[in-house]
Amino acid sequence: MPEITTELIKDLRARTSAGVMDCKKALEETDGNVEKAESLLKEKGIASAAKKADRDTDQGLVDTYIHSGGRIGAMIEINCETDFVARTDDFASLAHDIAMQVAAMSPTLLAIEDASENENVTEDQCLLSQPFIKDPSKTIQDLINETVGKLGENIRVRRFQRFSLGE
């Protein structure tokens, strides 16, 4: 088994933002393969998010994004379990990124499950299933799941609204 160096751990931590011990364990489980360890940590983050999904989220932030020129803007409410997490930079960054997503991609629903039976809605119209504008390899739900894994709390987008001049 190859030696798990601090450089390997730092590299994996930079890629995933996971904790040092989580990175070390993932590297040990994958015999030092950084790509496999990154996938393993991503899977664990999704599993962690699923375990926390039924927890109450009554804290959080309201965040806005106004596009340059002031002609398009978005406002979102995003919730978490504690005010401690709501005040972290990671949570604030997630809220701002999602507000930017709403302004750019103009979703009409939060999730496909929110559509009524006679509504013809595509996944592109649903915020949580849209590709993230900063990294199209991830959906907004993936971005939320990663943050849940990092912060250890359930996170939920409660509501959003997009504003555009003349609409």
C-alpha positions in Angstrom: 0.0 0.0 0.0 1.4 3.4 -1.0 2.2 5.9 1.7 -0.6 8.5 2.3 1.4 11.7 2.4 0.2 15.1 3.7 0.5 16.4 0.2 -2.0 13.8 -1.0 -4.4 14.7 1.8 -4.0 18.4 1.0 -4.7 17.8 -2.7 -7.8 15.8 -1.9 -9.0 18.3 0.7 -8.5 21.2 -1.9 -10.6 19.2 -4.4 -13.4 18.3 -2.1 -13.3 20.6 1.0 -13.8 17.5 3.1 -12.2 17.2 6.5 -8.6 16.1 7.0 -9.5 12.7 8.6 -12.2 12.0 6.0 -9.7 12.6 3.2 -7.1 10.4 5.0 -9.6 7.6 5.4 -10.8 7.9 1.8 -7.2 7.7 0.5 -6.5 4.7 2.7 -9.6 2.9 1.4 -8.6 3.6 -2.2 -4.9 2.8 -1.8 -3.8 6.4 -2.4 -5.8 6.9 -5.6 -6.9 10.6 -5.4 -9.6 10.3 -8.1 -11.2 7.2 -6.5 -11.0 8.9 -3.1 -12.7 12.0 -4.5 -15.6 9.8 -5.9 -15.8 8.0 -2.6 -16.1 11.3 -0.6 -18.7 12.6 -3.1 -20.8 9.4 -2.5 -20.5 9.8 1.2 -21.6 13.4 0.9 -24.7 12.3 -0.9 -25.4 9.6 1.6 -24.9 12.1 4.4 -27.3 14.5 2.8 -29.9 11.8 2.5 -29.6 11.0 6.2 -30.2 14.6 7.1 -33.0 15.3 4.7 -35.8 14.9 7.2 -34.3 17.3 9.8 -36.1 20.7 10.4 -34.6 23.7 8.7 -35.9 26.9 10.4 -32.7 29.0 10.2 -31.0 30.4 7.1 -30.6 33.4 4.9 -32.4 35.5 2.3 -30.0 36.4 -0.4 -30.1 38.4 -3.6 -28.2 38.7 -6.8 -28.5 41.7 -9.1 -27.0 41.2 -12.5 -24.7 44.0 -13.8 -26.8 46.8 -15.2 -29.5 46.2 -12.7 -32.0 44.8 -15.2 -32.2 41.3 -13.8 -32.3 40.2 -10.2 -33.2 37.2 -8.0 -34.1 36.7 -4.4 -34.0 33.3 -2.6 -34.7 31.9 0.9 -32.4 29.1 1.8 -32.7 27.3 5.1 -30.5 25.2 7.4 -30.8 23.8 10.9 -28.9 26.3 13.0 -28.0 30.0 13.0 -24.4 29.0 13.5 -24.3 27.4 10.0 -26.4 30.2 8.5 -23.6 32.6 9.4 -20.8 30.6 7.8 -19.0 31.7 4.6 -19.8 28.4 2.9 -23.5 28.8 3.5 -23.5 32.4 2.3 -21.6 31.4 -0.8 -24.1 28.7 -1.6 -27.0 31.1 -1.1 -25.4 33.6 -3.4 -24.5 31.0 -6.1 -28.1 29.8 -6.1 -29.5 33.3 -6.3 -27.1 33.9 -9.3 -28.4 30.6 -10.8 -32.0 31.8 -10.5 -31.2 35.1 -12.2 -29.3 33.4 -15.1 -31.5 30.3 -15.7 -35.0 31.5 -14.8 -36.3 28.3 -13.2 -40.1 28.2 -12.7 -40.2 25.4 -10.1 -38.0 24.2 -7.3 -38.3 20.5 -8.2 -40.1 18.4 -10.8 -42.2 16.9 -8.0 -43.7 20.3 -7.5 -45.4 20.3 -10.9 -49.1 19.5 -11.0 -50.3 16.5 -13.0 -51.5 18.5 -16.0 -48.4 20.8 -16.1 -45.8 19.9 -18.8 -42.6 20.7 -17.0 -39.0 19.8 -18.0 -36.1 19.3 -15.7 -34.5 22.5 -17.1 -37.3 24.5 -15.6 -36.7 23.0 -12.1 -34.0 24.7 -10.1 -32.6 21.7 -8.3 -32.1 19.7 -11.5 -30.5 22.5 -13.5 -26.8 22.2 -14.3 -24.9 24.7 -12.1 -23.8 27.7 -14.2 -20.3 27.8 -12.7 -19.7 24.0 -13.1 -22.2 22.3 -15.5 -20.9 18.8 -14.4 -23.0 19.4 -11.2 -26.7 20.1 -10.6 -27.9 22.5 -8.0 -29.0 19.5 -5.9 -25.4 18.2 -6.1 -24.1 21.6 -5.0 -26.5 21.5 -2.0 -25.5 17.9 -1.2 -21.8 18.8 -1.2 -22.5 21.7 1.2 -24.6 19.4 3.5 -21.6 17.0 3.6 -19.2 19.8 4.4 -21.4 21.7 7.0 -23.1 18.6 8.5 -26.6 20.1 8.4 -29.7 19.7 6.3 -30.1 22.5 3.8 -33.2 23.4 1.8 -34.1 26.0 -0.7 -37.5 27.2 0.5 -38.5 29.7 -2.2 -37.1 31.9 -4.9 -38.2 34.7 -7.3 -36.6 36.2 -10.4 -37.2 39.8 -11.4 -36.6 41.2 -14.9 -37.4 44.8 -16.1 -40.4 44.8 -18.4 -41.7 41.3 -17.4 
